[in-house]
């Protein structure tokens, strides 16, 4: 009986913790394309195009949204984006959620890390297919959760183009 209850509980936790969700993946008039990429999103208020990387920044709060191209199949990247592996890089993972953005597999990780003596909140989305993938990395000062919420809403507007 105990093993049956354990199995039911484990199934329930797995289903609700890792259930997939999806984004619309549709452009609106408010979307802005990240230059030299095909990726678009609605940047948070006060964020401007970054000059030294692909993405957006909010200089006065020391916050960023950065797009990084990664080689290899997205599934390979998912395998190394585990809480234990990320903790080796100083990232504490609060949640790890598989999802779909349009026709692409994605993984959304929320967490925090310390940098330059400050704690930063973090949202990371890995998206792609068997041919390649992108990582969208965002950081914001943990003491400014309203910026973290604005970044989260912005990332929900992410549009990754179809093949």
C-alpha positions in Angstrom: 0.0 0.0 0.0 2.8 2.4 0.9 4.5 1.8 -2.5 1.2 2.4 -4.3 0.7 5.7 -2.5 4.3 6.7 -3.2 3.8 6.0 -6.9 0.6 8.0 -7.0 2.2 10.9 -5.2 5.3 10.8 -7.5 3.1 10.7 -10.6 1.0 13.7 -9.3 4.1 15.7 -8.5 5.8 15.0 -11.8 2.6 15.8 -13.8 2.0 19.2 -12.1 5.7 20.2 -11.7 6.7 19.4 -15.3 3.5 19.8 -17.2 4.2 21.6 -20.5 2.7 25.0 -21.2 3.1 27.1 -24.3 3.3 30.6 -25.6 1.3 32.0 -28.5 4.4 32.8 -30.6 2.6 35.5 -32.5 3.9 38.9 -33.4 2.0 42.1 -32.4 2.5 45.8 -33.2 4.3 46.0 -29.8 7.0 43.4 -30.6 10.5 44.5 -31.4 12.9 42.2 -33.2 16.3 41.8 -31.6 18.6 43.2 -34.4 20.5 40.7 -36.5 18.3 37.9 -35.2 14.8 36.6 -36.1 13.7 36.6 -32.4 11.2 39.2 -31.2 9.7 40.2 -27.9 8.0 43.1 -26.2 10.8 44.7 -24.1 10.0 45.9 -20.5 9.5 49.6 -20.1 12.7 51.4 -19.7 14.8 48.8 -21.5 16.8 49.8 -24.5 18.7 47.9 -27.2 22.1 46.8 -25.8 25.2 47.9 -27.8 27.6 45.1 -26.7 25.3 42.0 -27.1 22.1 40.9 -28.7 19.2 42.0 -26.4 18.1 44.7 -24.1 19.4 46.4 -21.0 18.1 48.7 -18.2 21.3 50.4 -17.2 20.1 52.3 -14.1 18.9 49.0 -12.5 21.8 46.8 -13.9 19.3 44.5 -15.6 19.6 42.6 -18.9 17.9 40.4 -21.4 20.5 38.7 -23.6 20.1 36.3 -26.6 23.0 33.8 -27.1 23.2 31.3 -30.0 24.2 27.8 -28.9 25.4 24.9 -31.1 23.9 21.5 -31.0 20.5 20.0 -30.4 18.3 21.6 -27.8 17.8 18.3 -26.0 21.6 18.1 -25.3 21.4 21.6 -23.7 18.4 20.6 -21.6 20.4 17.7 -20.2 23.0 20.0 -18.8 20.6 22.6 -17.5 19.8 20.8 -14.3 19.7 22.3 -10.9 22.8 20.3 -9.8 24.8 21.4 -12.9 23.7 25.0 -12.6 24.6 25.1 -8.9 28.2 24.4 -10.0 28.0 27.7 -11.8 26.7 29.5 -8.8 23.0 29.5 -9.9 20.3 28.5 -7.5 17.4 27.1 -9.4 13.9 27.8 -8.1 11.9 26.2 -10.9 12.6 24.4 -14.2 9.7 24.2 -16.6 9.6 22.4 -20.0 7.3 24.2 -22.5 6.7 24.8 -26.2 7.1 28.1 -28.0 5.4 27.6 -31.3 6.8 24.5 -32.8 9.9 24.5 -30.7 10.8 22.8 -27.4 11.8 25.2 -24.7 12.9 25.1 -21.0 12.3 28.0 -18.6 14.5 28.2 -15.6 14.0 30.7 -12.7 16.6 31.2 -10.1 19.2 33.5 -8.7 23.0 34.0 -8.5 25.5 36.2 -6.9 27.7 38.5 -9.0 29.9 41.4 -8.1 28.8 41.1 -4.5 25.1 41.4 -5.3 22.3 38.9 -5.6 20.5 38.8 -9.0 17.3 37.2 -9.9 17.5 35.2 -13.1 15.2 33.9 -15.9 16.7 31.6 -18.5 14.9 30.2 -21.5 16.5 27.6 -23.8 14.7 27.1 -27.1 15.3 25.2 -30.3 15.3 21.9 -32.1 17.7 19.2 -33.2 19.6 21.6 -35.4 20.4 24.2 -32.9 19.2 26.4 -30.1 19.3 29.8 -28.3 19.6 30.8 -24.7 17.8 33.9 -23.5 19.4 35.0 -20.3 18.1 37.7 -18.1 19.3 39.1 -14.8 18.0 41.8 -12.5 18.8 42.9 -8.9 17.0 40.6 -6.5 16.1 43.7 -4.4 14.0 44.9 -7.4 11.4 42.2 -7.9 9.2 44.5 -9.9 11.9 44.5 -12.6 11.9 40.7 -12.5 8.2 40.6 -13.0 8.5 43.0 -16.0 11.2 40.8 -17.5 9.0 37.7 -16.9 6.1 39.3 -18.8 8.4 40.4 -21.6 9.8 36.8 -21.9 6.2 35.5 -22.2 5.9 37.6 -25.3 8.9 35.9 -26.9 8.4 35.0 -30.6 10.7 32.5 -32.1 10.3 32.2 -35.9 9.0 29.1 -37.6 11.4 27.1 -39.7 
